[in-house]
Amino acid sequence: MNIDEEYFKSEEFQELLESYEASINAGSNPFMDADDLVDLADYYSWQGFDDKAETAIDYALELYPASTLPNVFKARKALAEGDFAQAEFYRDEIENHDDPDYHYLVTEIMIAQGDIDGADHYLREYAKSVEPDEYEDFVRDCANLYIDYNQSEKAYEWMLRSRGDESDDFKELMARTLFGLGKYKDSERIFNELIDHHPFSKHYWNALASAQFMNEEYSNAITSSEYAIAIDPNDPDAVSSKASGLLRLGNYEEAQKYYQKYCELVPDDEFGFLHQGVCLVNMNRNEEALPVLRMALAVAPKDSPFLVQIYQELAFCYGALHQVGQAIKMLDKTLKLDCDHVDILVVRGHILLQNNKIAEAEESFKQAILQSNNAPNVLLRIIVSLYDNRYLNACYQMLLKFFQLVRDYYPDYKSGNAYMALCCYDMGNAEEFLKYLRLAVEQDPKEAKSVLGCLFPEGTPISDYVAYMEQRLSTN
């Protein structure tokens, strides 16, 4: 689908839209060019009116059965649904095999089927026939194909074939490509340049917020999303982006409000209900969280990528309300799903421990350790569960054994010191607290901030943690 937001807002397109809808509402089909009908279908899809988009495209094919763009639209829809045979059918209906969009469709079907190298070879052969004045557009189109299928490395290869494209379209594509490669800071820099040219583009502000979020610049991401919200207060992407930034900063109350608004804007998306529930659970408002999480489950499709997390959050919620049977029932629903089953065993053990079912919790933790082959991250999660359930002495003793294990078998594993520091802090052991605080700051500053940040004034740099605590403890 081609999204040209500026064109959709233009007077030219608005006149086309009004003319088309007036005819449809009057019960007649207007005679229009195939390209105009495809633009209308793109617009309707962008607005979420899939039935109207389908009507426009079907009418285009009725008028122009061999036309390129209507068949491309249908083929891409089939690809989105995983129906390769249908996509190939519409490809073969196209009459003009010299049309670049025909070649792009041939390539896209290959990419969708996983034949990345075959698609690349096809495009390189086709490149030999591309006119010099069309070459830059061709490079962008090729890169776009790969980006649409999360093939960022291939997209980057094609971007490097450019001979010096300074257009905003090229810059945006490069920013998206760098984002896909995990180069979030570089992506952020380019989106900032684009915003300088288009300060009222919510699309660019949202993209900037995403890059900042992935680079863990949550405060900056929130600010960028606020600019997008100022441009369009009801933009779901901006509202969701701000909510996610607030959630990462631990501002659950504000985050919950924005997720609630997102749910009002997109009531059939389980993502919003799930994360609204996460916020409520973190605020210990479990009775309020239950109906929200049940709604997430109700609207989630069977293949939802959030299904496992929904079941886990429901389990946590039921566990906190001491409805252990219901909690375990939720976890059992993940047994046939593609997920980390060791992680589920740890969650099961945590909920059982939370409800004083110690023997059953031990068995669940034991199975997690065996199935993970003593993986240190699994052991640490179990230890954290002991801390969360206030088994402080057991937590302390297990951490001592844990550190010996990682010294002997995983010398590069640096996590865990922050949890030991927190445990010692709660046990009133100031000397050991400072020892493990120093190790945490030195070896895993990210964990130190995440676990121990609550002990310091907001905004305290991690590099100041030790000095701050030494001063604080010396005056007590």
N, C-alpha and C positions, 0 to 999 in steps of 0.2 A: 504494500500500500504506500502510495506517495503522499507524504504529508507536507503541504505547502501552506502553512498557517496564514502567511501574509496574503497569498492569493485567495484563500477562503474568505478573508475579511475584505477583500477588494470590492469595489463597486461593480466591476465586471462580473465577478462570480456571484455576487448577491443578486444581480439582475437575472442571471442564468437560473439560479436556485428558485427565485420567485416565479419566473416564467414556467419552469418545470412543475413546481408544486401547484400552481394555479391550474395548469392543465390536468394534472392528476386528480386534484380535488373536484374538477368539473367532470371527471369521468372519461377523459380522453387522453390518448398518448401523443405527446408532441413529437414532431419529427426533429431529431437532433443528430449532431455528429457523434460518432462513437467516442471520441476523446472527451467530449463534454459530458457524456453519460458516465464515463469512467471517473471523471473528476467529481461528479455528483456522488457516485458510489464511494469514492475515497472519503469524501466529506461525511457522508452518513456513517461510514465505519468509524471514522475518527470521533464522531459524536456518540457512538455506541448504538446507532440505529441500524442493526444488522439486517433486519427485514427490509427496510427501505433501500439499503445498499444492494441487496440481492435483487430486488425488484428492478432497480435501475440497470444492473448488469444484465439481467435476463432480457430486458427490453433491448439493450444494446446488441445482444447476440441474436435477438429476433430480427433486428434490422440489418446487422452486419455479422453473419455467422462465422466468417473467416477472418474478421478483423483481429489485429494483434492484441491490443490492450485489454479488451473484454475477456479474451481467452486467457491472457496472462493473469488477470484478476482472479478468474475462476481456478486456474491452476495453482496459484499461490494459496488460495483458500483450501484447496485439497491438500496441499503440502502441509499446511498448518494442522490439518486433521490426520496427517500420516497416511493419506490415501494416494500412494504414488501412481497407481494405475489410472486414477481419475486425472491426476496432474498431467500424465503423459498423453491422455486422451485430448485434453485441451491444447497441449503443445502441438499435437499433430493436426488440430483443426486450423492452425494459423497458416495462412496462405503465403504471406510474404516472408520467405526465409532469409531475406537480406536485411530485414528490420533488426536493429541492435537489440530490441527488447525480446525478440525471438531467441537470439543467442544467449542473452542473459538468463532467460527461462530454462534453456537447455542446461546451462551451467548450474543454475540453482537446484534443479532436480538432482543433478549429480551430487552437489554438496549435501542436500537433504538426505540422500541415500548413503552418505558417508564416503563417497568417492572424491576425496579432497584433491588428490594428485591428478586424477582424471579431469576434474574441473579446471585445475590450474593449467594443465596442458592444453585443454580446449581454448581457454582464454588467450594463452600465449600464441596459439595458432591464429586465432581470430584477430589478435592485435596487428598482425601483418597486413590486414586489409583496412585498418582504421586510418582515415584521413588525418594528416598532421594537425589540422585545425580542430579536430574532434578528439584528439588524443587525451587531453587533460580530463575532459568529461568521461572518457572511457576508463581512465585510471580510477577516478572517483567511483564510478559505477561498479567496477570490479571489487574495490575495497569494501564498498557498501554491502555487496553480496556476502562477503565473508563475515563482516561485522554482524549481519543479521542472524548468522548461525554460530556466533561466538567463536569464530576462527580468527582471533585477533592477530596471531603471528602472520598468517597469510595476508590479512588486510594490511598489516604494516609493510610487508614485502611489496605489495602493489603501490602503497603510498610512496615508497622510496623510488618508484619508477617515474614519479612526477618530474617534470622538467622545470618546475618553478611556479606552482599554482599559489597565488597569494589571496585567493578568494576566501570569503567567510565560510563557504560550504566546505572547502578543503580543510580549513582550520578546525571546523566543527568535527569533521570526520577524523582528523588526526587526534583531536582531544578524546573522542570516543574510543579510538583504537588504543591510545595510550592507557585509557581507563581499563580497557579489556586486558591489557598486558600487566596491569597492576602498578603502572607508573602514575599514581594518583596526583603527586605533586606537579608533574609535568602537565597532566590533564587539567588540573586546577589553574595553572598559569595561562593556558590557552583559553579556557572558558572565561577567565577574567578579561583577556583581550577582546573576546567576542562581546562581553557585556559592555565594554567601553564603547563599542560600535552600536550596540542594541540594548541600552539600559532598561528598556521596558519589556524585554523578552522574558516571560516567566519560564520558558523552556530552558534558556541559558542559566537563569538563577537556580532552577531545580537541578540542572546538570552540575553546576558548581557545588551545590549543597551535597550532591551524591559523592563527588570526588573528595570533598572535605570530610564527609562522614567516613568514607573508606580509609582515609588517612588519619582517622581518629581525632580530627579537629572538630569536636562536637559543637563547641560554642560557635565557631565560625559557620558550621553547617546550619545551625539554628538561625543565625543572622541572615544567611543567604536565603533560607526558606521563608523567612519573614518578608524579604523583599518580594518574593514570588507571591506570597499571600496578599501583600499590599497591592499588587497588580491585579490579582484575582483571588478574592477571599474564599472562593469555593473551589479552588483548584485542588483536587484530591492528592496529587503528587506532593504539592507544597505542604499541605496539612499533615500528610503522612511523614514527610521528611522532618518536619519540626517535631512531631511526636516521637520519632525514633531518636532524634538527638537528645531530647529531654529524658527519654528512657535511659539512654546510655550514661547520662550525667546523674542518674538516680533521682531525678525530679519526677517521681511517679505520679504525683497528684496532677501536675500540669500536663504531663504526657497522657494521662488517662483522659483528660478533657479533649485533647486534640485527636486521640484515637476514637473517641466517641463521636466527634464531628466527622471524622473520616467515615465511620460506619453509617452516618446519616447520608453522606454524599455517595457512598458506594455500599449499599446495604447487602449486596450479594457476594462480598469479598470476605472470606474467612480471616484474612490477615488482620484486618482491623479489630474484629471481635477477639481474636486470639491475644493480641497485644494489649487490648484494653483489659482483658482478664489477667494478663501478666502483671500489669500495673496494680490492679486491685489485690492480687495475691501478695505482691511485695509490700502493700500497705496493710496486710493482715485483714483485709475486708473480704474474707473468703466466701461468706454467704452471698455477697453482691457479685462476686466473681463467677460463681457457679452458673447462673442463667446466661451470663455473657459467653462463657466458654461453651456451654451447651448450644448456644446460637452459632458459634464458630463451627461446631461439629455439624450442625444442621445444614448450614449453607456450603460446607466444604464438599467439593466433588470427590469421588472415590480415589482419584489419582492426585489429590492435593499434596504438594510438597510439605505442607504444614500439618498433615494429619498426625504424625508421630508426636510433634510438639503439643498439639491440642490434647491428645490423650495423656501426655506427661503432665501438663498443667492441670488438667482435671484430676489426675491422681494426686498431685501435690495439694490441690484444694480439698479434696475429700480426706486426705491424710491429716491435714491441719484441723479439719472438723471432726476428726476421730471416727470417720466412716471408712474403716480399713478395708472392709469387703468391697465397697464401691471403688476404692482407690486401686486395689489389686485387679479388679475387673477391667478397669481402664488400661492398666499396663498389659494385661493379657491380650488385649485387642491389638497390641503391636507385634505379637509373636509371628504373625504371618506377613508382616510388612517388611520392606527392605529398609533396615535401620541398624544402628549399633546396639545389638542385643546385650552386650556387656554393659553398656551405659544404662540400659533398662534395668539390669540386675542391681546396679548401684542405687538407682532411684528406688527400686523395690525395697532394698535393704534400709535405705534412709527412712522411708515411710514406716516400715515395720519397727525400726528403732525409735522413731518419734512416738510410736504408740506402745512402747514398752514390750514389744514382742521380740525380746533380745535373742532367743535361740533361733527364731526364724530369720531375723536380720543377719545373724552371724552366718547362717547357711547361704543366704543370698550373696553376701559379701564374699564368702569363700568361693562360690561358683564364679563370680566376676573375676576374682584373682586367678583362678585356675584357667578360665577361658581366655584371659588376656595374657597368660604366661608371665605373670608378675609385672605387667607393664607399670612403670612408675606413675604415670598419670592416673591410672585406675586406683592404685594404692593411695595416692594423695587425695583423690575424691572421697574415698572411704574414710580417710582420716578427717577430712573436712566435715563429713557427716557426723562423726563423733563429736567434733567441736560444736557444730550447730545444735546438736541435741544435748549439749552441756556435759558430756563425758570428758571433762577437762584432763583428768589424770591419765585416762586411757589414751586420749589424743596425744598428750605429751610423750608417753612411753612409746607409742607407735611411731611418732615422728623421729625419736632417737634411733629406732631400728630402721626406719625409712632412710635416714641420712647415711647410715652405715651401708645399707643395700646399694644406694646410688653411688657411693664412693667406690664400692667394690666392682659394680657391674655397669653403671651408667655415669661415668665421670663427667660427661658433658651436660648432664641434667642439672639445672640450676634452680628449679622451682621448689617451693615448700618453706623456705626460710621465713617468709612473711607470715605464714600461718603459725609457725612455731613462735614467732615474736608475739602474735596476737594471743596465743594460748598462754605464754609466760606473763603477758600483761594482765590478763584476766586472773591468773593465779597469784599475782602480786610479786612475781620474781623479777625485780627491776634489773638486776645484773645480767641475767640471761636474756631478758627482753632487749636490752641494748645490744647485746652480742648478735642476736639474730636479726635485729633491725639493721645493723651495719651490713650484715651479709646479704640481706634482702635488697637493700638499696644498691649494693655493689654488683650483685649477680643477676637480679631480675627486677629492675626498677618498675616495670609495668605491673608486675604482681604486687610489689610494695605499695604502689599507688592504689591499686584496686582493693587490696585487702586492708591496708592500714590507713588509708586516706581519711577515714572517719575519725581518727585520733588527733588530727591536725586541723588548724583553722583553714577554711576554704581558701584555695589558691596557693597554699604553701608549696613551693617547689620541692620535688623529691630530694634534690641535693641538700636541702635544709632540714630534712627529717631528723637526722641524727643529732645535729647541733641543737635543734629545738627541744628534743626530748631530754638531752643531757642537761640543758638549762632548766627545763621544767622539773625534772626529777631531783636536781640538786637543791631546789628551793622548797621541796616538800619534806 
